[in-house]
Structure formats: structure tokens, C-alpha cells
Amino acid sequence: MVWGIDFSPKGTESLYREQDGKLLIELELHSIMQIFNSFDPAPFHEKELDPEAEEYIYNTVGEFPLKKPLEIVIYAPPSEFDGETEHTLKEAIRNHFSYKKILTDIELRRLLQRGRRNMMIAIVFLFLCLLIIRLLSTLEQSLINTMFSEGLTIIGWVAMWEPVYVFLYG
């Protein structure tokens, strides 16, 4: 069954309006407070964004190249908008994503620190396993000796799994 969906060769950029060379991320609100997390007790200028608004902005920005100029446009009832509200809203959005960036940077530093620590532990463990295997190789060859040596080889390399995973994929 064909649904008749026509995908543009331009990609997702064709789904967004452009103004003055900037793609517009548009949010239509019934109230200014709709963009903020209702459970956040902070004052207005420091408010946390509503999780759905944050996710929408984050996902939309993620669809474009990093250097593509974007602009967030918020449509709200005129009765709720004045110069101060506009400035406060801009600051709140900027503060929210700056704070999220700081949290992400901290999380990345902790991950890399954990990766370095685990790598050192794994290297020492692998070295000890290989040292024991080398000592076992001086003894008379037997099935149990071979099983123990092979088991130590496997365990030594398995110990490297988590730190290698952190640095390659984490």
C-alpha cells in the first residue's frame, strides 16, 4: 500500500520556515507559562523549561548542521507579551540550555574519569593474568594447566571490555 508521502530531497529543512537566512523553530503557546515546567518553584527568569518544550527544541535543533543559523519564534497571546517578558523569556531559554550543557559536560567528564580509572585497573589485571599464564607455561603441560591459562586470557581481556567500551562508544 502506498501512502503518498513525498520526501523532499532537501530533508527536514524544507519543513521549517526560513527568515533572514535563519530557520525558524516555532512554538505556539496559549500562555507564556506553558513553556515552563509547572513543578519548578524557581523565579520566572530561572525557570526550567517544560520537558516537552525542551525535547521539541532539542530534537529540532538536532535535525540541522551545527553551523546552520536557527531562531526560536514564540507565538503567545499579545496580552501576555511586553518588552520585559520577551527579555525574560529569552534569558530563561538561554539559562535552561546553558545549565543543561553544564550538566552534560560534567557527565562526560565523569564518564571519561571512570573510563580512565577502569582502564588502569583493567591493564593491571590483564598484566597479572598474562604474568600468571607465563608462570604456568614454565610448568609441565596438562589439560588443567591449559584450561587455567586460557581462562585467564579470556578473563584478562574481558576486564578490558568496559573501559574500551567507554572510550569507543560511551
BAFI-3210 file (N, C-alpha, C; in Angstrom, 3 decimals, decimal comma, padded with zeros to 6 digits):
// residues 170
n [1|2|3|4|5|6|7|8|9|10|11|12|13|14|15|16|17|18|19|20|21|22|23|24|25|26|27|28|29|30|31|32|33|34|35|36|37|38|39|40|41|42|43|44|45|46|47|48|49|50|51|52|53|54|55|56|57|58|59|60|61|62|63|64|65|66|67|68|69|70|71|72|73|74|75|76|77|78|79|80|81|82|83|84|85|86|87|88|89|90|91|92|93|94|95|96|97|98|99|100|101|102|103|104|105|106|107|108|109|110|111|112|113|114|115|116|117|118|119|120|121|122|123|124|125|126|127|128|129|130|131|132|133|134|135|136|137|138|139|140|141|142|143|144|145|146|147|148|149|150|151|152|153|154|155|156|157|158|159|160|161|162|163|164|165|166|167|168|169|170]
n.u [000,847|000,639|001,244|001,489|003,403|005,606|008,885|011,105|014,028|015,572|015,516|014,784|014,882|013,182|010,759|010,563|010,036|011,857|013,643|015,276|017,629|017,733|016,618|013,415|012,354|009,382|007,068|003,860|001,946|-000,567|-000,364|002,258|003,377|003,116|005,370|007,095|008,231|005,823|006,253|008,482|009,830|011,310|012,129|010,706|012,683|014,588|013,421|012,794|012,484|009,491|009,379|008,463|008,556|011,281|012,298|011,194|012,455|015,164|015,253|014,520|016,593|018,641|018,239|019,560|022,572|025,431|026,357|024,268|022,234|019,737|016,525|014,411|010,996|008,329|004,937|002,441|-000,368|-001,042|-001,615|-000,046|002,498|005,225|007,933|009,657|008,870|009,574|012,396|012,945|011,997|013,725|016,130|015,490|015,238|017,820|019,318|018,328|019,201|021,939|022,478|021,798|023,813|026,075|025,559|025,716|028,389|029,650|028,775|030,009|032,723|032,845|032,283|034,514|036,530|035,865|036,248|039,039|040,017|038,989|040,289|042,954|042,822|041,974|044,147|046,210|045,104|044,943|047,681|048,552|047,157|048,341|050,952|050,686|049,912|052,260|053,957|052,683|053,240|055,797|055,541|054,826|053,016|049,552|046,106|044,528|046,224|046,363|043,648|043,320|045,149|044,062|041,594|042,388|043,418|041,111|039,528|041,191|041,118|038,387|038,115|039,022|036,926|034,822|036,201|037,225|034,862|033,764|035,531|035,373|032,622|031,082]
n.v [-001,165|002,163|005,209|007,752|009,595|012,199|012,607|015,201|016,111|017,931|017,337|017,639|020,374|021,568|021,512|023,573|027,061|029,813|032,736|035,697|034,260|032,440|029,443|028,837|027,906|027,232|027,955|027,682|029,104|029,038|030,327|032,109|030,785|028,171|027,179|026,654|024,466|023,269|022,308|023,478|025,459|027,772|031,294|033,324|034,128|032,182|029,821|026,372|024,743|023,326|019,800|018,713|020,901|021,457|019,051|019,165|021,488|020,712|018,348|019,418|021,251|019,402|018,302|019,755|020,987|021,894|024,527|025,865|028,676|029,276|030,216|030,784|031,155|032,423|032,214|033,855|034,891|038,339|039,866|038,858|039,496|041,663|044,047|043,423|040,800|039,456|039,727|038,396|035,848|035,082|035,013|033,001|030,715|030,618|030,340|027,872|025,984|026,454|025,594|022,874|022,153|022,473|020,449|018,214|018,371|017,917|015,310|013,982|014,406|012,913|010,356|009,922|010,079|007,879|005,937|006,168|005,426|002,795|001,694|001,702|-000,093|-002,387|-002,809|-003,374|-005,698|-007,356|-007,520|-008,933|-011,349|-012,229|-012,492|-014,573|-016,584|-016,786|-017,770|-020,220|-021,457|-022,359|-024,590|-028,151|-029,191|-029,652|-030,682|-029,301|-027,184|-025,887|-025,210|-023,452|-021,440|-020,533|-019,656|-017,539|-015,822|-015,152|-013,968|-011,817|-010,240|-009,749|-008,103|-005,761|-004,888|-003,045|-000,475|-000,045|000,065|002,416|004,395|004,032|003,970|005,199]
n.w [000,000|-000,879|000,583|-000,307|000,544|000,166|000,145|000,619|-001,224|000,075|002,711|006,233|006,449|004,655|005,896|007,642|008,184|006,768|007,605|006,973|006,388|008,452|009,923|011,278|014,457|015,591|018,139|019,376|021,794|024,360|026,646|028,260|030,405|029,706|028,455|030,464|033,106|035,187|037,722|038,689|041,144|040,895|040,432|037,739|035,748|035,948|035,388|034,714|031,617|030,228|029,971|027,502|025,761|025,866|024,768|022,195|021,123|021,383|019,781|017,311|016,783|016,584|014,085|012,194|010,589|012,618|012,219|011,090|011,060|013,449|014,747|017,472|017,548|019,275|019,626|021,276|023,325|022,830|025,088|027,086|026,486|026,671|026,521|028,664|029,337|027,010|027,043|029,455|028,853|026,783|028,236|030,084|028,444|027,361|029,748|030,625|028,652|028,783|031,357|031,047|029,267|030,883|032,772|031,067|030,259|032,716|033,209|031,054|031,684|034,071|033,074|031,381|033,297|034,902|032,941|032,487|035,019|035,218|033,032|033,844|036,010|034,611|032,873|034,676|035,816|033,520|032,953|035,244|034,841|032,443|033,347|035,238|033,463|031,986|033,996|034,478|032,091|032,384|033,834|033,745|030,881|030,945|030,806|032,677|033,331|030,825|030,489|032,643|031,928|029,464|030,408|032,075|030,129|028,705|030,754|031,440|029,084|028,962|031,133|030,078|028,581|029,464|029,937|027,337|025,898|026,993|025,994|023,214|022,504|024,470]
ca.u [000,000|001,398|000,583|001,609|004,283|006,631|010,016|011,851|015,468|016,203|015,473|013,858|014,914|012,029|009,579|010,618|010,099|013,137|013,501|016,588|018,682|017,673|015,459|012,621|011,755|008,197|006,267|002,619|001,527|-001,799|000,077|003,718|003,746|003,034|006,706|007,861|007,881|004,907|006,714|009,697|009,487|012,239|011,549|010,432|013,852|015,437|012,550|013,138|011,514|008,643|010,120|008,039|009,091|012,723|012,524|010,876|013,536|016,384|015,153|014,503|017,955|019,452|017,995|020,289|024,021|025,766|026,592|023,066|021,607|018,358|015,900|013,196|009,915|007,257|003,662|001,662|-001,362|-000,423|-001,831|000,992|003,811|005,732|009,392|010,287|008,562|010,394|013,772|012,972|011,801|014,997|017,090|015,092|015,593|019,288|019,788|017,953|020,082|023,300|022,537|021,807|025,148|026,986|025,301|026,232|029,849|030,020|028,536|031,062|033,979|032,757|032,386|035,911|037,306|035,595|036,899|040,491|040,247|038,737|041,338|044,154|042,543|041,931|045,513|046,926|044,533|045,395|049,114|048,676|046,699|049,379|052,107|050,368|049,963|053,681|054,473|052,109|053,859|057,058|055,210|054,524|051,749|048,465|044,809|044,102|047,111|045,924|042,335|043,532|045,813|043,081|040,596|042,990|043,498|039,755|039,134|042,006|040,603|037,035|038,288|039,259|035,720|034,118|036,915|037,291|033,518|033,605|036,282|034,960|031,200|030,434]
ca.v [000,000|003,402|006,256|009,035|010,508|012,705|013,086|016,221|015,866|018,892|016,812|018,275|021,830|022,017|021,524|024,749|028,353|030,495|034,191|036,358|033,245|031,589|028,552|029,194|026,897|027,975|027,412|028,431|028,914|029,675|031,150|032,104|029,792|026,849|026,737|026,347|023,304|023,727|021,826|024,204|026,563|028,888|032,532|033,283|034,236|031,000|028,656|025,216|024,570|022,144|018,724|018,544|022,046|021,219|017,959|019,646|022,388|019,916|017,475|020,248|021,747|018,247|017,935|020,649|021,084|022,737|025,921|026,429|029,640|028,967|031,201|030,307|032,131|032,006|032,901|033,826|035,973|039,666|040,392|038,332|039,849|043,032|044,045|042,723|039,371|038,943|039,617|037,348|034,572|034,777|034,643|031,715|029,660|030,582|029,770|026,462|025,168|026,598|024,689|021,512|021,943|022,281|019,105|017,248|018,425|017,243|013,882|013,491|014,348|011,764|009,138|009,767|009,799|006,477|005,143|006,144|004,619|001,391|001,249|001,395|-001,337|-003,478|-003,064|-004,075|-007,045|-008,102|-007,789|-010,022|-012,579|-012,662|-012,908|-015,910|-017,502|-017,001|-018,656|-021,544|-022,057|-022,994|-025,886|-029,234|-029,003|-030,572|-030,150|-028,323|-026,030|-025,212|-024,618|-022,318|-020,396|-019,972|-018,930|-016,264|-014,970|-014,650|-013,070|-010,604|-009,398|-009,324|-006,979|-004,570|-004,589|-001,837|000,771|000,115|000,484|003,818|005,274|003,911|004,187|005,960]
ca.w [000,000|-000,980|001,358|-000,997|001,266|-000,727|000,917|-000,103|-001,237|000,975|004,075|007,168|006,313|003,870|006,759|008,501|007,508|006,862|007,622|007,052|006,346|009,644|010,017|012,442|015,329|016,013|019,238|019,568|023,176|024,814|027,772|028,398|031,414|029,086|028,057|031,660|033,905|036,238|039,023|039,037|042,034|040,715|039,872|036,302|034,885|036,077|035,284|033,897|030,543|030,228|029,296|026,105|025,011|025,768|023,827|020,848|020,699|021,270|018,603|016,109|016,569|016,200|012,692|011,302|010,812|013,764|011,843|010,480|011,976|013,831|015,609|018,116|017,481|020,180|019,433|022,519|023,344|022,984|026,436|027,986|025,970|026,656|026,349|029,794|029,208|025,906|027,536|030,481|028,166|026,109|029,274|030,665|027,479|027,315|031,019|030,689|027,821|029,313|032,503|030,517|028,699|032,015|033,301|030,093|030,353|033,971|032,999|030,160|032,460|034,998|032,267|030,969|034,507|035,218|031,897|032,749|036,224|034,890|032,101|034,637|036,739|033,642|032,378|035,761|035,909|032,338|033,153|036,224|034,189|031,495|034,156|035,763|032,313|031,691|035,048|034,249|030,911|032,785|034,425|032,801|030,184|031,260|030,412|033,678|033,153|029,604|030,765|033,527|031,136|028,515|031,209|032,489|028,942|028,434|031,847|031,314|028,007|029,321|032,058|029,262|027,819|029,896|029,611|025,877|025,511|027,377|025,115|021,824|022,263|025,548]
c.u [000,897|000,606|000,685|002,453|005,402|007,752|010,837|013,330|016,216|016,265|014,516|013,860|013,688|010,746|009,493|010,680|011,473|012,891|014,879|017,727|018,701|016,437|014,733|012,097|010,575|007,424|005,028|002,071|000,206|-001,500|001,596|004,156|003,714|004,415|007,542|007,334|007,031|005,341|007,963|009,344|010,363|011,531|011,514|011,691|014,789|014,655|013,108|012,054|010,694|009,382|009,740|008,561|010,593|013,028|012,253|012,004|014,814|016,362|015,168|015,902|018,855|019,283|018,869|021,783|024,314|025,898|025,376|022,429|020,120|017,826|014,622|012,178|008,776|006,032|002,864|000,639|-000,686|-000,566|-000,743|002,392|004,076|007,254|010,112|010,072|009,413|011,836|013,899|012,842|013,076|016,039|016,772|015,478|017,103|019,840|019,506|018,939|021,548|023,494|022,593|023,181|026,168|026,806|025,865|027,756|030,343|029,877|029,617|032,392|033,980|032,905|033,826|036,814|037,117|036,271|038,400|040,814|040,074|039,782|042,607|043,976|042,594|043,321|046,328|046,421|044,983|046,875|049,306|048,239|047,771|050,638|051,879|050,418|051,409|054,309|053,950|052,762|055,193|056,814|054,922|053,134|050,752|047,158|044,345|044,933|046,676|044,577|042,478|044,167|044,839|042,014|041,128|043,108|042,136|039,332|039,900|041,472|039,177|037,102|038,508|037,973|035,091|034,903|037,042|035,937|033,306|034,305|035,859|033,518|030,524|030,531]
c.v [001,235|004,516|007,622|010,048|010,903|013,290|014,036|015,870|016,840|018,368|017,604|019,799|022,353|022,091|022,789|026,021|028,971|031,993|034,799|035,348|032,324|030,707|028,848|027,957|027,614|027,218|028,285|028,082|029,617|030,624|031,049|031,009|028,372|026,306|026,300|025,113|023,774|023,275|022,566|025,413|027,809|030,127|032,470|033,270|033,034|029,716|027,581|025,068|023,306|021,042|018,541|019,686|021,870|020,155|018,395|020,537|021,591|019,043|018,276|020,760|020,608|017,821|018,717|020,611|022,091|024,218|026,587|027,418|029,313|030,083|030,595|031,439|031,595|032,883|032,729|034,952|037,327|040,241|039,940|038,783|041,336|042,930|043,273|041,219|038,749|038,735|038,474|035,963|034,139|034,294|033,271|030,569|029,512|029,926|028,272|025,598|025,313|025,654|023,229|021,181|021,695|020,880|018,024|017,212|017,710|015,733|013,265|013,386|013,162|010,442|008,890|009,468|008,340|005,551|005,038|005,271|003,124|000,840|000,887|000,078|-002,524|-003,813|-003,809|-005,507|-007,916|-008,457|-008,946|-011,361|-013,127|-013,120|-014,310|-016,936|-017,816|-017,936|-020,083|-022,242|-022,718|-024,364|-026,906|-029,014|-030,092|-029,907|-029,059|-027,039|-025,214|-024,530|-023,359|-021,147|-019,730|-019,162|-017,579|-015,293|-014,333|-013,638|-011,752|-009,674|-008,934|-008,139|-005,673|-004,079|-003,247|-000,559|001,008|000,593|001,979|004,741|005,178|004,328|005,075|007,437]
c.w [000,000|-000,296|000,698|-000,247|000,317|000,125|000,070|-000,107|-000,327|002,405|004,934|007,059|005,571|004,707|007,616|007,660|007,722|006,786|007,842|007,124|007,552|009,552|011,324|013,166|015,978|017,090|019,389|020,950|023,453|025,975|027,841|029,370|030,860|028,719|029,262|032,372|035,079|037,634|039,497|039,904|041,832|040,190|038,345|035,451|034,974|035,830|034,365|032,831|030,753|029,467|027,825|025,234|024,804|024,717|022,393|020,317|020,448|020,019|017,309|015,792|016,085|014,748|011,710|011,578|011,932|013,407|011,213|011,458|012,188|014,710|016,178|018,079|018,341|019,915|020,716|022,462|023,597|024,393|027,408|027,585|026,117|026,545|027,441|029,697|028,118|026,360|028,548|029,857|027,452|027,120|029,867|029,734|027,413|028,585|031,092|029,902|028,221|030,493|032,051|029,922|029,811|032,597|032,378|030,138|031,608|033,811|032,101|030,890|033,412|034,247|031,857|032,160|034,923|034,215|032,123|033,954|035,922|033,922|032,866|035,408|035,777|033,111|033,431|035,874|034,736|032,470|034,133|035,625|033,245|032,222|034,722|034,642|031,970|032,718|034,865|033,054|031,252|033,412|033,327|032,198|030,589|030,848|031,387|033,556|031,932|029,824|031,628|032,771|030,174|029,250|031,661|031,314|028,661|029,496|031,769|030,239|028,273|030,286|031,302|028,583|028,190|029,593|028,105|025,362|025,805|026,370|023,652|021,584|023,286|025,331]
res [m|v|w|g|i|d|f|s|p|k|g|t|e|s|l|y|r|e|q|d|g|k|l|l|i|e|l|e|l|h|s|i|m|q|i|f|n|s|f|d|p|a|p|f|h|e|k|e|l|d|p|e|a|e|e|y|i|y|n|t|v|g|e|f|p|l|k|k|p|l|e|i|v|i|y|a|p|p|s|e|f|d|g|e|t|e|h|t|l|k|e|a|i|r|n|h|f|s|y|k|k|i|l|t|d|i|e|l|r|r|l|l|q|r|g|r|r|n|m|m|i|a|i|v|f|l|f|l|c|l|l|i|i|r|l|l|s|t|l|e|q|s|l|i|n|t|m|f|s|e|g|l|t|i|i|g|w|v|a|m|w|e|p|v|y|v|f|l|y|g]
***
